[in-house]
Amino acid sequence: MDISDKHISVISEGEVNEICDPFFKATGINYFNYAVFYKTGYCFSLVTHAEWHKYYFSKKLYQNTKLLPSDQCYLISSYAPTIAFEAKSHFNINHFFEISKEYEDHYVLLSFGTANNNDRQISFYFSNQDLLKKFGLYFKDKAAKLIKLSNAKTNKILLPEYRQKGFAMIKDPYDQQRNILGEISPNKYFFNDQGQEVWLSKREIDCLTSFVKCRSAPEMAEDFNISVKTAESYIASAREKLNCTSRSELFDKLIEIGFIDLIF
């Protein structure tokens, strides 16, 4: 499968690099790919290295791609060594690190990479997953127009193999260990707000999670099988505990205390 030099994923390379450049300079990362895989077999990517992107499709390396369990992170070399070898050998892109997020009809995959001689980057990845996820949100905001254009029917790439059989998924090797989280889930969550310890109840956490996803009180009520008034009271209670007088102030406070990291 050949990607045209006029395809949006190729001609947008400069603009994508411009968005990523401050982040690259601060972290030592020099490659980024924002990819969306639809469960119907279509996909699109915005990348900082168009030649590697074209090579990836021309050599059908996407056939080696497997999607990760949602919210998990992996080094590509651990499950797709062929992709890692080709990028390292031909394009000086190494230490691929991926973060996935599953939605109802698609997956979002964030891929980061560095030069061959930057072996310390692996430690950076695993120590700064929150930073990488935040950059993904930042990129989604700054590249909104490109994402919308890439998502147009005429620009999405069809992968026939996956349209018929779906995308291969990586089995989470830590799934059994994570099952214990349901047994040790706390009833209260503690946050540091300017030196003061503030606790939020599990139901307040649930409603705040919906709040930052822009869901309304009636939607929260339906999600958690509670009344609209009760949903509103949980948000109001959390806002009072965090000394916020408005919903916009509450959103900013949730970012400040690390709540966004907790749910994303």
C-alpha positions as a Markdown table, in Angstrom:
| # | Residue | x | y | z |
|---|---|---|---|---|
| 1 | Met | 0.0 | 0.0 | 0.0 |
| 2 | Asp | 1.5 | 3.3 | -1.1 |
| 3 | Ile | 0.8 | 6.6 | 0.5 |
| 4 | Ser | 0.8 | 9.6 | -1.9 |
| 5 | Asp | 3.1 | 12.5 | -1.4 |
| 6 | Lys | 0.0 | 14.7 | -1.5 |
| 7 | His | -1.8 | 12.8 | 1.3 |
| 8 | Ile | -2.6 | 14.8 | 4.4 |
| 9 | Ser | -0.4 | 12.6 | 6.6 |
| 10 | Val | 2.6 | 13.6 | 4.4 |
| 11 | Ile | 2.0 | 17.2 | 3.7 |
| 12 | Ser | 1.1 | 18.0 | 7.3 |
| 13 | Glu | 4.6 | 16.8 | 8.5 |
| 14 | Gly | 5.9 | 20.4 | 8.9 |
| 15 | Glu | 2.9 | 21.6 | 10.9 |
| 16 | Val | 3.0 | 18.5 | 13.2 |
| 17 | Asn | 6.7 | 19.0 | 13.9 |
| 18 | Glu | 6.0 | 22.7 | 14.7 |
| 19 | Ile | 3.5 | 21.6 | 17.4 |
| 20 | Cys | 5.8 | 19.0 | 18.8 |
| 21 | Asp | 9.1 | 20.9 | 18.6 |
| 22 | Pro | 8.9 | 22.5 | 22.2 |
| 23 | Phe | 8.1 | 19.2 | 23.6 |
| 24 | Phe | 10.9 | 17.5 | 21.7 |
| 25 | Lys | 13.5 | 20.0 | 22.9 |
| 26 | Ala | 12.4 | 19.6 | 26.5 |
| 27 | Thr | 12.3 | 15.8 | 26.6 |
| 28 | Gly | 14.8 | 14.4 | 24.1 |
| 29 | Ile | 12.0 | 12.7 | 22.1 |
| 30 | Asn | 12.3 | 13.3 | 18.3 |
| 31 | Tyr | 9.4 | 11.3 | 16.9 |
| 32 | Phe | 5.6 | 11.4 | 17.5 |
| 33 | Asn | 2.6 | 9.7 | 15.8 |
| 34 | Tyr | -1.0 | 10.4 | 16.6 |
| 35 | Ala | -2.9 | 7.6 | 15.1 |
| 36 | Val | -6.6 | 6.7 | 15.1 |
| 37 | Phe | -7.7 | 3.1 | 14.2 |
| 38 | Tyr | -11.5 | 2.7 | 13.6 |
| 39 | Lys | -13.0 | -0.7 | 14.3 |
| 40 | Thr | -14.3 | -0.7 | 10.7 |
| 41 | Gly | -10.7 | -1.0 | 9.4 |
| 42 | Tyr | -10.1 | 2.6 | 8.6 |
| 43 | Cys | -7.3 | 4.7 | 10.1 |
| 44 | Phe | -5.4 | 8.0 | 9.9 |
| 45 | Ser | -2.1 | 9.3 | 11.3 |
| 46 | Leu | -0.4 | 12.6 | 11.9 |
| 47 | Val | 3.3 | 12.1 | 12.1 |
| 48 | Thr | 6.6 | 14.0 | 12.5 |
| 49 | His | 8.4 | 11.7 | 10.1 |
| 50 | Ala | 6.5 | 11.3 | 6.8 |
| 51 | Glu | 9.1 | 9.1 | 5.1 |
| 52 | Trp | 8.9 | 6.5 | 7.8 |
| 53 | His | 5.1 | 6.7 | 7.6 |
| 54 | Lys | 5.2 | 6.0 | 3.9 |
| 55 | Tyr | 7.6 | 3.2 | 4.4 |
| 56 | Tyr | 5.5 | 1.6 | 7.1 |
| 57 | Phe | 2.5 | 1.4 | 4.8 |
| 58 | Ser | 4.5 | 0.5 | 1.6 |
| 59 | Lys | 6.1 | -2.5 | 3.4 |
| 60 | Lys | 2.7 | -3.4 | 5.0 |
| 61 | Leu | 4.3 | -3.2 | 8.4 |
| 62 | Tyr | 0.9 | -2.3 | 9.8 |
| 63 | Gln | 0.2 | -6.0 | 9.6 |
| 64 | Asn | 2.5 | -6.4 | 12.5 |
| 65 | Thr | 0.7 | -3.7 | 14.5 |
| 66 | Lys | -1.3 | -4.8 | 17.5 |
| 67 | Leu | -3.5 | -2.6 | 19.6 |
| 68 | Leu | -2.9 | -2.3 | 23.3 |
| 69 | Pro | -5.4 | -2.8 | 26.2 |
| 70 | Ser | -6.8 | 0.6 | 26.8 |
| 71 | Asp | -4.7 | 3.0 | 29.0 |
| 72 | Gln | -1.7 | 0.7 | 28.8 |
| 73 | Cys | 1.8 | 1.5 | 27.7 |
| 74 | Tyr | 4.4 | -0.7 | 25.9 |
| 75 | Leu | 7.6 | -0.6 | 24.1 |
| 76 | Ile | 7.0 | -1.7 | 20.5 |
| 77 | Ser | 10.0 | -3.9 | 20.5 |
| 78 | Ser | 8.2 | -6.1 | 23.1 |
| 79 | Tyr | 5.4 | -7.1 | 20.7 |
| 80 | Ala | 6.4 | -6.0 | 17.2 |
| 81 | Pro | 10.2 | -6.4 | 16.8 |
| 82 | Thr | 9.9 | -6.2 | 13.0 |
| 83 | Ile | 8.6 | -2.6 | 13.1 |
| 84 | Ala | 11.2 | -1.6 | 15.7 |
| 85 | Phe | 14.0 | -3.1 | 13.6 |
| 86 | Glu | 12.9 | -1.4 | 10.4 |
| 87 | Ala | 12.5 | 2.0 | 12.0 |
| 88 | Lys | 15.9 | 1.7 | 13.8 |
| 89 | Ser | 17.8 | 0.4 | 10.7 |
| 90 | His | 16.4 | 2.8 | 8.1 |
| 91 | Phe | 15.3 | 5.9 | 9.8 |
| 92 | Asn | 17.2 | 6.2 | 13.1 |
| 93 | Ile | 14.0 | 6.0 | 15.1 |
| 94 | Asn | 14.3 | 3.8 | 18.1 |
| 95 | His | 12.8 | 3.0 | 21.5 |
| 96 | Phe | 9.2 | 3.3 | 20.3 |
| 97 | Phe | 6.8 | 3.7 | 23.2 |
| 98 | Glu | 3.1 | 3.5 | 22.8 |
| 99 | Ile | 0.1 | 4.6 | 24.8 |
| 100 | Ser | -3.4 | 3.5 | 23.9 |
| 101 | Lys | -7.0 | 4.6 | 24.6 |
| 102 | Glu | -10.1 | 2.7 | 23.5 |
| 103 | Tyr | -13.3 | 4.4 | 22.6 |
| 104 | Glu | -16.7 | 3.0 | 21.5 |
| 105 | Asp | -15.8 | 2.8 | 17.8 |
| 106 | His | -12.1 | 3.5 | 17.6 |
| 107 | Tyr | -8.7 | 3.4 | 19.3 |
| 108 | Val | -6.2 | 6.3 | 19.7 |
| 109 | Leu | -2.6 | 5.3 | 19.7 |
| 110 | Leu | 0.2 | 7.8 | 20.8 |
| 111 | Ser | 3.6 | 6.7 | 19.7 |
| 112 | Phe | 6.9 | 8.3 | 20.8 |
| 113 | Gly | 10.4 | 7.6 | 19.6 |
| 114 | Thr | 14.0 | 8.8 | 19.9 |
| 115 | Ala | 17.3 | 8.5 | 18.1 |
| 116 | Asn | 19.3 | 5.2 | 18.2 |
| 117 | Asn | 21.9 | 6.5 | 20.7 |
| 118 | Asn | 19.4 | 7.7 | 23.2 |
| 119 | Asp | 19.1 | 4.6 | 25.4 |
| 120 | Arg | 18.2 | 6.6 | 28.5 |
| 121 | Gln | 14.8 | 7.5 | 27.0 |
| 122 | Ile | 13.2 | 4.2 | 28.1 |
| 123 | Ser | 13.5 | 5.1 | 31.7 |
| 124 | Phe | 12.1 | 8.6 | 30.9 |
| 125 | Tyr | 9.1 | 7.0 | 29.3 |
| 126 | Phe | 8.1 | 4.9 | 32.2 |
| 127 | Ser | 8.8 | 7.6 | 34.8 |
| 128 | Asn | 6.8 | 10.3 | 32.9 |
| 129 | Gln | 3.7 | 8.6 | 31.5 |
| 130 | Asp | 1.5 | 11.3 | 32.9 |
| 131 | Leu | 3.5 | 13.9 | 30.9 |
| 132 | Leu | 3.2 | 11.8 | 27.7 |
| 133 | Lys | -0.6 | 11.5 | 28.2 |
| 134 | Lys | -0.9 | 15.3 | 28.8 |
| 135 | Phe | 1.1 | 15.9 | 25.6 |
| 136 | Gly | -1.4 | 13.7 | 23.7 |
| 137 | Leu | -4.2 | 15.9 | 25.0 |
| 138 | Tyr | -2.2 | 19.1 | 24.1 |
| 139 | Phe | -1.6 | 17.7 | 20.6 |
| 140 | Lys | -5.2 | 16.9 | 20.1 |
| 141 | Asp | -6.1 | 20.5 | 20.9 |
| 142 | Lys | -3.4 | 22.2 | 18.8 |
| 143 | Ala | -3.9 | 19.8 | 15.9 |
| 144 | Ala | -7.7 | 19.9 | 15.9 |
| 145 | Lys | -8.0 | 21.2 | 12.4 |
| 146 | Leu | -5.6 | 18.6 | 11.0 |
| 147 | Ile | -7.3 | 15.8 | 12.9 |
| 148 | Lys | -10.7 | 16.9 | 11.5 |
| 149 | Leu | -9.2 | 17.0 | 8.0 |
| 150 | Ser | -7.5 | 13.7 | 8.4 |
| 151 | Asn | -10.7 | 12.2 | 9.6 |
| 152 | Ala | -12.5 | 13.0 | 6.4 |
| 153 | Lys | -13.7 | 10.0 | 4.5 |
| 154 | Thr | -11.5 | 10.8 | 1.5 |
| 155 | Asn | -8.4 | 11.0 | 3.7 |
| 156 | Lys | -8.8 | 8.0 | 5.9 |
| 157 | Ile | -6.7 | 4.9 | 5.0 |
| 158 | Leu | -8.5 | 1.6 | 4.6 |
| 159 | Leu | -6.7 | -1.5 | 5.8 |
| 160 | Pro | -8.7 | -4.3 | 4.2 |
| 161 | Glu | -7.3 | -7.1 | 6.4 |
| 162 | Tyr | -8.6 | -5.4 | 9.5 |
| 163 | Arg | -11.9 | -4.5 | 8.0 |
| 164 | Gln | -12.7 | -8.2 | 7.8 |
| 165 | Lys | -11.1 | -9.7 | 10.9 |
| 166 | Gly | -10.6 | -6.7 | 13.2 |
| 167 | Phe | -7.4 | -5.5 | 14.8 |
| 168 | Ala | -5.3 | -7.9 | 16.8 |
| 169 | Met | -5.1 | -7.0 | 20.5 |
| 170 | Ile | -2.1 | -7.6 | 22.8 |
| 171 | Lys | -3.1 | -9.7 | 25.8 |
| 172 | Asp | -2.4 | -7.7 | 28.9 |
| 173 | Pro | 0.3 | -9.7 | 30.8 |
| 174 | Tyr | -0.7 | -7.9 | 34.0 |
| 175 | Asp | -4.5 | -8.4 | 33.7 |
| 176 | Gln | -4.7 | -11.0 | 36.5 |
| 177 | Gln | -2.7 | -8.7 | 38.9 |
| 178 | Arg | -4.9 | -5.8 | 38.0 |
| 179 | Asn | -8.1 | -7.7 | 38.9 |
| 180 | Ile | -7.1 | -7.3 | 42.6 |
| 181 | Leu | -7.7 | -3.6 | 42.3 |
| 182 | Gly | -11.4 | -4.2 | 42.5 |
| 183 | Glu | -10.9 | -5.8 | 45.9 |
| 184 | Ile | -8.7 | -3.0 | 47.3 |
| 185 | Ser | -10.5 | 0.0 | 45.8 |
| 186 | Pro | -10.5 | 2.7 | 48.5 |
| 187 | Asn | -13.7 | 4.5 | 49.6 |
| 188 | Lys | -11.9 | 7.8 | 49.9 |
| 189 | Tyr | -9.3 | 9.4 | 47.7 |
| 190 | Phe | -6.8 | 12.0 | 49.1 |
| 191 | Phe | -5.3 | 14.9 | 47.2 |
| 192 | Asn | -2.8 | 17.6 | 48.2 |
| 193 | Asp | -4.3 | 21.0 | 47.7 |
| 194 | Gln | -1.7 | 23.6 | 48.4 |
| 195 | Gly | -0.3 | 21.7 | 51.3 |
| 196 | Gln | -3.7 | 20.7 | 52.7 |
| 197 | Glu | -5.0 | 17.2 | 52.5 |
| 198 | Val | -8.4 | 17.0 | 50.9 |
| 199 | Trp | -10.4 | 13.8 | 50.5 |
| 200 | Leu | -13.1 | 13.0 | 48.0 |
| 201 | Ser | -15.6 | 10.1 | 48.2 |
| 202 | Lys | -15.8 | 7.4 | 45.5 |
| 203 | Arg | -19.1 | 8.8 | 44.3 |
| 204 | Glu | -17.7 | 12.3 | 44.1 |
| 205 | Ile | -14.8 | 10.9 | 42.1 |
| 206 | Asp | -17.3 | 9.1 | 39.8 |
| 207 | Cys | -19.3 | 12.3 | 39.2 |
| 208 | Leu | -16.1 | 14.5 | 38.8 |
| 209 | Thr | -14.9 | 12.0 | 36.2 |
| 210 | Ser | -18.1 | 12.5 | 34.2 |
| 211 | Phe | -17.8 | 16.3 | 34.8 |
| 212 | Val | -14.4 | 16.6 | 33.2 |
| 213 | Lys | -15.7 | 14.6 | 30.2 |
| 214 | Cys | -18.4 | 17.3 | 29.9 |
| 215 | Arg | -21.3 | 15.0 | 30.8 |
| 216 | Ser | -24.4 | 16.7 | 32.2 |
| 217 | Ala | -26.0 | 16.0 | 35.6 |
| 218 | Pro | -28.9 | 14.1 | 33.9 |
| 219 | Glu | -26.3 | 11.9 | 32.1 |
| 220 | Met | -24.4 | 11.3 | 35.4 |
| 221 | Ala | -27.7 | 10.4 | 37.0 |
| 222 | Glu | -28.3 | 7.8 | 34.3 |
| 223 | Asp | -24.7 | 6.5 | 34.4 |
| 224 | Phe | -24.7 | 5.9 | 38.2 |
| 225 | Asn | -28.4 | 5.2 | 38.8 |
| 226 | Ile | -28.9 | 8.2 | 41.0 |
| 227 | Ser | -31.2 | 11.2 | 40.8 |
| 228 | Val | -30.2 | 14.4 | 39.0 |
| 229 | Lys | -30.3 | 16.3 | 42.3 |
| 230 | Thr | -27.9 | 13.8 | 43.9 |
| 231 | Ala | -25.5 | 14.0 | 41.0 |
| 232 | Glu | -25.5 | 17.8 | 41.3 |
| 233 | Ser | -25.0 | 17.5 | 45.1 |
| 234 | Tyr | -21.8 | 15.4 | 44.6 |
| 235 | Ile | -20.3 | 18.0 | 42.3 |
| 236 | Ala | -21.3 | 20.8 | 44.7 |
| 237 | Ser | -19.8 | 18.9 | 47.6 |
| 238 | Ala | -16.5 | 18.4 | 45.7 |
| 239 | Arg | -16.4 | 22.0 | 44.7 |
| 240 | Glu | -16.9 | 23.1 | 48.3 |
| 241 | Lys | -14.1 | 20.8 | 49.5 |
| 242 | Leu | -11.7 | 22.2 | 46.9 |
| 243 | Asn | -12.8 | 25.9 | 47.6 |
| 244 | Cys | -14.0 | 26.5 | 44.1 |
| 245 | Thr | -16.8 | 29.0 | 43.4 |
| 246 | Ser | -17.5 | 28.0 | 39.8 |
| 247 | Arg | -17.4 | 25.1 | 37.4 |
| 248 | Ser | -14.5 | 26.5 | 35.4 |
| 249 | Glu | -12.5 | 27.1 | 38.6 |
| 250 | Leu | -13.3 | 23.5 | 39.6 |
| 251 | Phe | -11.9 | 22.2 | 36.3 |
| 252 | Asp | -8.7 | 24.2 | 36.8 |
| 253 | Lys | -8.4 | 22.9 | 40.3 |
| 254 | Leu | -8.8 | 19.3 | 39.2 |
| 255 | Ile | -5.8 | 19.7 | 36.9 |
| 256 | Glu | -3.8 | 21.4 | 39.6 |
| 257 | Ile | -4.2 | 18.6 | 42.2 |
| 258 | Gly | -3.6 | 15.8 | 39.7 |
| 259 | Phe | -7.1 | 14.5 | 39.3 |
| 260 | Ile | -6.8 | 14.5 | 35.5 |
| 261 | Asp | -3.8 | 12.2 | 35.8 |
| 262 | Leu | -5.8 | 9.8 | 38.0 |
| 263 | Ile | -8.6 | 9.3 | 35.4 |
| 264 | Phe | -6.6 | 9.6 | 32.1 |
